[in-house]
């Protein structure tokens, strides 16, 4: 939420005093029938009205009186909201998309504090709404009377489409209640699967507990010299961390690239990893979107509905069963299907 700071009259990009006076003109020149119609439409139970009704009513007023008259109307609140401000307040996104280009109000500040529709979307904490306004031409550099712009929001809007590819190496299959995390790997990509960052963590475990793991683990996680992938050596090494530390670091890492509840987890059979996160790293589980991108499902359905595309799909080189290797393989596989199917 924005702080109530004093207007910095010298702040760069701030609206000038002359502009403020122009914005605060008395709107009593709005024709009475337009005023009554808009007040009835936009200030009485707007949340119960569908977008089509709103768009139809406003466009009828525009046809009868002109876009300038409708765009000049303000409500009777202390803020003197425009049509677009009110639609933003009630998250009427379809109406916004249809009417803003006609009314030309995408960057209109309200007279009380010079907040544009984009500023209001920050208060609403609605990144989808903010993304729509930016697509319609909202200027992120405009400042309100507290000297605040929306540049940070623009970065957050871009981040909401990032994808968090994740893989866990475990002591047992995800459905086993005793399963616990041995290794975590994360690669963050943008929506086009271009890598932004990657990082991995190894969880510290007691040697006697590792010795009790099944034969499969003993074979694949033994030292590289013995033909394994070396995970046991890393677990016993100095870089291994307690699970609580790993959980904290993984969450902080993801927070640097993803707004809360926006980004999807992705990977092979990632629903299984997500269930283990729910138990062992619940903070990350709760932070991520409930939606996932399961690369295994895409591959499965492709085999059923378009089997030809499976010819030439990437194979995992070496099959190392290390978390980062599996994550990279999932990204390369999804890139392949993206090129073939989308």
Kinemage of the C-alpha trace (Angstrom):
@kinemage 1
@onewidth
@group {chain A} dominant
@subgroup {mainchain}
@vectorlist {calphas} color= white
{ca unk a 1} P 0.000 0.000 0.000
{ca unk a 2} L 1.256 3.448 -0.865
{ca unk a 3} L 2.422 5.702 1.946
{ca unk a 4} L 0.900 9.167 2.539
{ca unk a 5} L 4.000 11.163 1.774
{ca unk a 6} L 3.988 14.828 0.942
{ca unk a 7} L 4.099 15.884 -2.680
{ca unk a 8} L 7.646 16.510 -3.830
{ca unk a 9} L 7.153 19.531 -6.047
{ca unk a 10} L 10.584 19.115 -7.535
{ca unk a 11} L 10.206 15.416 -8.271
{ca unk a 12} L 10.959 14.474 -11.819
{ca unk a 13} L 7.897 13.558 -13.895
{ca unk a 14} L 5.509 14.983 -11.258
{ca unk a 15} L 2.380 16.700 -12.587
{ca unk a 16} L 2.748 20.493 -12.549
{ca unk a 17} L 0.473 22.813 -10.555
{ca unk a 18} L -1.048 24.121 -13.783
{ca unk a 19} L -1.909 20.582 -14.833
{ca unk a 20} L -3.465 19.957 -11.431
{ca unk a 21} L -5.733 22.993 -11.880
{ca unk a 22} L -6.830 21.709 -15.273
{ca unk a 23} L -7.563 18.294 -13.787
{ca unk a 24} L -9.637 19.770 -10.990
{ca unk a 25} L -12.101 21.633 -13.177
{ca unk a 26} L -15.715 21.629 -12.083
{ca unk a 27} L -17.613 18.943 -13.966
{ca unk a 28} L -21.042 20.531 -13.553
{ca unk a 29} L -20.956 21.118 -17.330
{ca unk a 30} L -21.698 17.402 -17.861
{ca unk a 31} L -25.250 17.135 -19.239
{ca unk a 32} L -27.668 16.123 -16.464
{ca unk a 33} L -28.914 13.042 -18.304
{ca unk a 34} L -25.331 11.810 -18.825
{ca unk a 35} L -24.513 12.445 -15.180
{ca unk a 36} L -27.611 10.588 -13.966
{ca unk a 37} L -27.015 7.661 -16.303
{ca unk a 38} L -23.375 7.230 -15.308
{ca unk a 39} L -24.083 7.640 -11.604
{ca unk a 40} L -26.792 4.976 -11.817
{ca unk a 41} L -24.573 2.662 -13.855
{ca unk a 42} L -21.241 3.050 -12.093
{ca unk a 43} L -22.015 3.883 -8.469
{ca unk a 44} L -24.984 1.627 -7.681
{ca unk a 45} L -24.230 -2.107 -7.256
{ca unk a 46} L -21.619 -2.094 -10.026
{ca unk a 47} L -20.213 -5.412 -8.833
{ca unk a 48} L -23.505 -7.111 -9.776
{ca unk a 49} L -23.516 -5.764 -13.349
{ca unk a 50} L -21.884 -7.670 -16.176
{ca unk a 51} L -19.296 -6.054 -18.417
{ca unk a 52} L -21.451 -6.255 -21.539
{ca unk a 53} L -24.156 -4.142 -19.885
{ca unk a 54} L -21.609 -1.555 -18.787
{ca unk a 55} L -20.000 -1.345 -22.228
{ca unk a 56} L -23.367 -1.103 -23.970
{ca unk a 57} L -24.611 1.705 -21.736
{ca unk a 58} L -21.417 3.767 -21.959
{ca unk a 59} L -21.173 3.354 -25.726
{ca unk a 60} L -24.801 4.495 -26.103
{ca unk a 61} L -23.949 7.652 -24.142
{ca unk a 62} L -20.875 8.181 -26.322
{ca unk a 63} L -22.981 7.876 -29.482
{ca unk a 64} L -25.522 10.355 -28.126
{ca unk a 65} L -23.183 12.926 -26.555
{ca unk a 66} L -19.647 12.230 -27.774
{ca unk a 67} L -16.628 10.550 -26.167
{ca unk a 68} L -15.293 13.848 -24.797
{ca unk a 69} L -18.415 14.476 -22.715
{ca unk a 70} L -18.413 10.958 -21.244
{ca unk a 71} L -14.657 11.070 -20.631
{ca unk a 72} L -15.084 14.415 -18.857
{ca unk a 73} L -17.608 13.071 -16.352
{ca unk a 74} L -16.517 12.549 -12.740
{ca unk a 75} L -18.386 10.914 -9.863
{ca unk a 76} L -19.363 12.805 -6.701
{ca unk a 77} L -16.831 11.190 -4.357
{ca unk a 78} L -13.968 13.170 -2.851
{ca unk a 79} L -11.652 11.591 -5.437
{ca unk a 80} L -13.720 12.649 -8.479
{ca unk a 81} L -13.234 9.317 -10.204
{ca unk a 82} L -13.408 8.979 -13.963
{ca unk a 83} L -15.211 6.093 -15.656
{ca unk a 84} L -11.946 4.172 -15.942
{ca unk a 85} L -11.003 4.659 -12.279
{ca unk a 86} L -14.323 3.171 -11.227
{ca unk a 87} L -13.982 0.214 -13.585
{ca unk a 88} L -10.520 -0.458 -12.166
{ca unk a 89} L -11.865 -0.296 -8.606
{ca unk a 90} L -14.372 -3.024 -9.474
{ca unk a 91} L -11.968 -5.060 -11.652
{ca unk a 92} L -14.184 -4.862 -14.742
{ca unk a 93} L -11.445 -5.955 -17.114
{ca unk a 94} L -13.554 -6.663 -20.211
{ca unk a 95} L -15.218 -3.271 -19.904
{ca unk a 96} L -11.835 -1.608 -19.420
{ca unk a 97} L -10.437 -3.257 -22.549
{ca unk a 98} L -13.446 -2.133 -24.590
{ca unk a 99} L -13.886 1.421 -23.273
{ca unk a 100} L -10.440 2.799 -22.419
{ca unk a 101} L -9.301 3.105 -26.071
{ca unk a 102} L -12.513 5.022 -26.836
{ca unk a 103} L -12.436 7.279 -23.775
{ca unk a 104} L -8.685 7.876 -23.834
{ca unk a 105} L -8.459 7.669 -20.027
{ca unk a 106} L -5.598 5.216 -19.610
{ca unk a 107} L -3.345 7.820 -17.947
{ca unk a 108} L -6.006 10.131 -16.493
{ca unk a 109} L -5.186 11.065 -12.873
{ca unk a 110} L -7.947 11.603 -10.341
{ca unk a 111} L -7.948 15.107 -8.902
{ca unk a 112} L -7.638 14.166 -5.211
{ca unk a 113} L -4.161 12.611 -5.345
{ca unk a 114} L -3.287 12.318 -9.062
{ca unk a 115} L -3.480 8.529 -8.973
{ca unk a 116} L -3.887 7.039 -12.442
{ca unk a 117} L -5.835 3.813 -13.035
{ca unk a 118} L -2.496 1.991 -12.886
{ca unk a 119} L -1.805 3.382 -9.405
{ca unk a 120} L -5.177 2.053 -8.255
{ca unk a 121} L -4.363 -1.406 -9.586
{ca unk a 122} L -1.359 -1.437 -7.231
{ca unk a 123} L -3.647 -0.845 -4.266
{ca unk a 124} L -5.818 -3.686 -5.523
{ca unk a 125} L -2.738 -5.955 -5.734
{ca unk a 126} L -4.142 -7.289 -8.994
{ca unk a 127} L -1.278 -8.010 -11.389
{ca unk a 128} L -3.601 -9.307 -14.093
{ca unk a 129} L -5.430 -5.988 -14.053
{ca unk a 130} L -2.142 -4.086 -14.043
{ca unk a 131} L -0.911 -6.099 -17.020
{ca unk a 132} L -4.064 -5.181 -18.948
{ca unk a 133} L -3.589 -1.466 -18.218
{ca unk a 134} L 0.049 -1.599 -19.295
{ca unk a 135} L -0.954 -3.375 -22.514
{ca unk a 136} L -3.463 -0.583 -23.139
{ca unk a 137} L -0.710 2.016 -22.857
{ca unk a 138} L -0.501 2.971 -19.178
{ca unk a 139} L 2.574 5.114 -18.469
{ca unk a 140} L 4.507 3.631 -15.541
{ca unk a 141} L 6.581 6.791 -15.066
{ca unk a 142} L 3.695 9.080 -14.062
{ca unk a 143} L 3.761 10.089 -10.400
{ca unk a 144} L 0.897 10.705 -8.029
{ca unk a 145} L 0.854 13.509 -5.464
{ca unk a 146} L 2.969 11.374 -3.112
{ca unk a 147} L 5.741 11.256 -5.718
{ca unk a 148} L 5.172 7.555 -6.489
{ca unk a 149} L 5.368 6.007 -9.954
{ca unk a 150} L 4.599 2.466 -11.136
{ca unk a 151} L 7.971 1.375 -12.519
{ca unk a 152} L 8.351 -1.388 -9.938
{ca unk a 153} L 4.907 -2.660 -10.851
{ca unk a 154} L 5.919 -2.995 -14.495
{ca unk a 155} L 8.706 -5.375 -13.467
{ca unk a 156} L 6.291 -7.339 -11.280
{ca unk a 157} L 3.840 -7.680 -14.160
{ca unk a 158} L 6.594 -9.146 -16.315
{ca unk a 159} L 7.624 -11.499 -13.512
{ca unk a 160} L 4.153 -12.954 -13.018
{ca unk a 161} L 4.597 -15.001 -16.211
{ca unk a 162} L 7.906 -16.523 -15.112
{ca unk a 163} L 8.046 -20.298 -14.708
{ca unk a 164} L 9.792 -22.100 -11.834
{ca unk a 165} L 11.158 -25.444 -12.996
{ca unk a 166} L 11.890 -27.598 -9.972
{ca unk a 167} L 13.112 -31.082 -9.239
{ca unk a 168} L 13.714 -32.915 -5.969
{ca unk a 169} L 15.840 -35.955 -5.283
{ca unk a 170} L 14.134 -37.893 -2.496
{ca unk a 171} L 14.648 -40.755 -0.074
{ca unk a 172} L 11.521 -42.453 -1.456
{ca unk a 173} L 8.816 -41.907 -4.061
{ca unk a 174} L 6.689 -38.778 -3.424
{ca unk a 175} L 3.633 -40.816 -2.404
{ca unk a 176} L 5.574 -42.479 0.437
{ca unk a 177} L 4.845 -40.583 3.700
{ca unk a 178} L 8.452 -41.139 4.782
{ca unk a 179} L 9.878 -39.420 1.692
{ca unk a 180} L 12.227 -36.531 2.451
{ca unk a 181} L 14.313 -34.176 0.343
{ca unk a 182} L 17.948 -34.914 -0.471
{ca unk a 183} L 18.479 -32.314 -3.179
{ca unk a 184} L 16.637 -29.335 -4.675
{ca unk a 185} L 17.251 -27.740 -8.079
{ca unk a 186} L 15.462 -24.684 -9.465
{ca unk a 187} L 15.696 -23.009 -12.856
{ca unk a 188} L 13.608 -19.885 -13.430
{ca unk a 189} L 12.642 -19.047 -17.010
{ca unk a 190} L 10.519 -16.365 -18.603
{ca unk a 191} L 7.257 -17.322 -20.312
{ca unk a 192} L 9.179 -18.172 -23.493
{ca unk a 193} L 11.414 -20.662 -21.623
{ca unk a 194} L 14.523 -18.479 -21.767
{ca unk a 195} L 16.560 -19.125 -18.633
{ca unk a 196} L 16.808 -16.291 -16.123
{ca unk a 197} L 18.641 -18.031 -13.298
{ca unk a 198} L 19.435 -21.408 -11.744
{ca unk a 199} L 20.483 -22.684 -8.331
{ca unk a 200} L 20.747 -25.961 -6.450
{ca unk a 201} L 20.857 -27.089 -2.800
{ca unk a 202} L 21.888 -30.316 -1.072
{ca unk a 203} L 20.290 -31.255 2.245
{ca unk a 204} L 22.502 -32.486 5.093
{ca unk a 205} L 21.686 -36.025 6.228
{ca unk a 206} L 23.251 -38.472 8.675
{ca unk a 207} L 25.500 -41.084 7.061
{ca unk a 208} L 23.716 -43.916 8.881
{ca unk a 209} L 20.386 -42.781 7.419
{ca unk a 210} L 21.843 -42.761 3.908
{ca unk a 211} L 23.185 -46.263 4.409
{ca unk a 212} L 19.620 -47.481 5.089
{ca unk a 213} L 18.250 -46.248 1.747
{ca unk a 214} L 17.179 -48.841 -0.822
{ca unk a 215} L 19.447 -50.505 -3.372
{ca unk a 216} L 18.412 -48.087 -6.135
{ca unk a 217} L 19.711 -45.126 -4.121
{ca unk a 218} L 22.927 -46.929 -3.222
{ca unk a 219} L 23.612 -47.634 -6.882
{ca unk a 220} L 22.797 -44.223 -8.340
{ca unk a 221} L 23.922 -41.887 -5.531
{ca unk a 222} L 27.280 -43.510 -4.766
{ca unk a 223} L 30.546 -41.794 -5.645
{ca unk a 224} L 31.367 -40.872 -9.231
{ca unk a 225} L 34.433 -43.109 -9.066
{ca unk a 226} L 32.199 -46.078 -8.223
{ca unk a 227} L 29.845 -45.287 -11.110
{ca unk a 228} L 27.227 -43.175 -9.321
{ca unk a 229} L 26.338 -39.498 -9.512
{ca unk a 230} L 28.097 -38.419 -6.302
{ca unk a 231} L 25.013 -37.191 -4.413
{ca unk a 232} L 25.954 -39.075 -1.234
{ca unk a 233} L 29.371 -37.400 -1.261
{ca unk a 234} L 27.750 -33.985 -1.631
{ca unk a 235} L 25.339 -34.737 1.208
{ca unk a 236} L 28.310 -35.547 3.427
{ca unk a 237} L 30.260 -32.500 2.204
{ca unk a 238} L 30.638 -29.026 3.643
{ca unk a 239} L 28.186 -27.383 1.236
{ca unk a 240} L 25.216 -29.439 2.429
{ca unk a 241} L 22.714 -27.460 4.534
{ca unk a 242} L 20.067 -28.283 7.093
{ca unk a 243} L 16.581 -28.566 5.601
{ca unk a 244} L 15.382 -25.437 7.419
{ca unk a 245} L 18.170 -23.379 5.868
{ca unk a 246} L 17.478 -24.835 2.421
{ca unk a 247} L 13.770 -24.044 2.771
{ca unk a 248} L 14.523 -20.425 3.663
{ca unk a 249} L 17.028 -19.966 0.846
{ca unk a 250} L 14.832 -21.589 -1.813
{ca unk a 251} L 11.879 -19.369 -0.884
{ca unk a 252} L 13.994 -16.198 -0.912
{ca unk a 253} L 15.476 -17.193 -4.258
{ca unk a 254} L 12.075 -17.743 -5.877
{ca unk a 255} L 10.730 -14.506 -4.368
{ca unk a 256} L 13.402 -12.647 -6.311
{ca unk a 257} L 11.809 -13.720 -9.592
{ca unk a 258} L 8.139 -14.372 -8.870
{ca unk a 259} L 5.300 -12.431 -7.233
{ca unk a 260} L 3.312 -14.400 -4.681
{ca unk a 261} L 0.626 -16.773 -5.997
{ca unk a 262} L 1.461 -15.961 -9.621
{ca unk a 263} L 4.099 -18.334 -11.002
{ca unk a 264} L 3.643 -22.025 -11.723
{ca unk a 265} L 5.902 -24.866 -10.719
{ca unk a 266} L 7.001 -26.920 -13.717
{ca unk a 267} L 8.857 -30.134 -14.410
{ca unk a 268} L 8.446 -33.858 -14.970
{ca unk a 269} L 5.604 -35.199 -12.762
{ca unk a 270} L 5.963 -32.005 -10.762
{ca unk a 271} L 2.740 -32.720 -8.880
{ca unk a 272} L 4.745 -35.267 -6.895
{ca unk a 273} L 7.443 -32.757 -6.003
{ca unk a 274} L 4.743 -30.269 -5.021
{ca unk a 275} L 3.243 -32.738 -2.545
{ca unk a 276} L 6.635 -33.192 -0.885
{ca unk a 277} L 7.059 -29.399 -0.731
{ca unk a 278} L 3.724 -29.189 1.068
{ca unk a 279} L 5.185 -31.336 3.832
{ca unk a 280} L 8.839 -30.240 3.939
{ca unk a 281} L 8.923 -26.684 2.514
{ca unk a 282} L 5.347 -25.456 3.086
{ca unk a 283} L 6.347 -21.793 2.727
{ca unk a 284} L 7.306 -22.377 -0.918
{ca unk a 285} L 4.232 -24.534 -1.500
{ca unk a 286} L 1.993 -21.716 -0.260
{ca unk a 287} L 3.885 -19.022 -2.159
{ca unk a 288} L 3.530 -20.601 -5.591
{ca unk a 289} L 0.453 -20.630 -7.806
{ca unk a 290} L -1.816 -23.652 -7.345
{ca unk a 291} L -1.461 -24.255 -11.088
{ca unk a 292} L 1.391 -26.427 -12.356
{ca unk a 293} L 2.988 -27.169 -15.724
{ca unk a 294} L 3.524 -30.917 -15.845
{ca unk a 295} L 5.844 -31.715 -18.753
{ca unk a 296} L 5.067 -35.427 -18.326
{ca unk a 297} L 1.382 -34.776 -19.043
{ca unk a 298} L 2.200 -32.847 -22.227
{ca unk a 299} L 4.427 -35.701 -23.381
{ca unk a 300} L 1.787 -38.297 -22.467
{ca unk a 301} L -1.034 -36.550 -24.327
{ca unk a 302} L 1.189 -35.932 -27.350
{ca unk a 303} L 1.834 -39.669 -27.539
{ca unk a 304} L -1.914 -40.326 -27.513
{ca unk a 305} L -3.114 -37.575 -29.858
{ca unk a 306} L -0.114 -36.734 -32.041
{ca unk a 307} L 2.429 -39.551 -31.688
{ca unk a 308} L 4.559 -38.356 -34.594
{ca unk a 309} L 5.854 -35.453 -32.513
{ca unk a 310} L 7.521 -37.883 -30.110
{ca unk a 311} L 10.033 -38.724 -32.813
{ca unk a 312} L 13.057 -36.577 -32.103
{ca unk a 313} L 12.162 -35.457 -28.571
{ca unk a 314} L 15.210 -34.812 -26.369
{ca unk a 315} L 16.635 -37.725 -24.400
{ca unk a 316} L 18.309 -37.118 -21.075
{ca unk a 317} L 22.019 -37.342 -21.611
{ca unk a 318} L 23.542 -39.824 -19.179
{ca unk a 319} L 20.451 -40.167 -16.961
{ca unk a 320} L 22.380 -38.913 -13.945
{ca unk a 321} L 19.386 -38.674 -11.564
{ca unk a 322} L 20.665 -35.379 -10.184
{ca unk a 323} L 18.078 -32.690 -9.621
{ca unk a 324} L 19.612 -30.016 -11.876
{ca unk a 325} L 20.097 -32.462 -14.720
{ca unk a 326} L 16.423 -33.473 -14.502
{ca unk a 327} L 15.295 -29.828 -14.439
{ca unk a 328} L 17.332 -28.933 -17.526
{ca unk a 329} L 15.971 -31.984 -19.319
{ca unk a 330} L 12.393 -30.948 -18.523
{ca unk a 331} L 13.000 -27.476 -19.963
{ca unk a 332} L 14.581 -28.836 -23.140
{ca unk a 333} L 11.679 -31.252 -23.521
{ca unk a 334} L 9.093 -28.488 -23.101
{ca unk a 335} L 10.968 -26.311 -25.604
{ca unk a 336} L 10.753 -29.170 -28.085
{ca unk a 337} L 6.983 -29.603 -27.664
{ca unk a 338} L 6.465 -25.829 -27.744
{ca unk a 339} L 8.147 -25.694 -31.144
{ca unk a 340} L 6.217 -28.704 -32.437
{ca unk a 341} L 2.751 -27.963 -31.035
{ca unk a 342} L 2.556 -24.207 -30.436
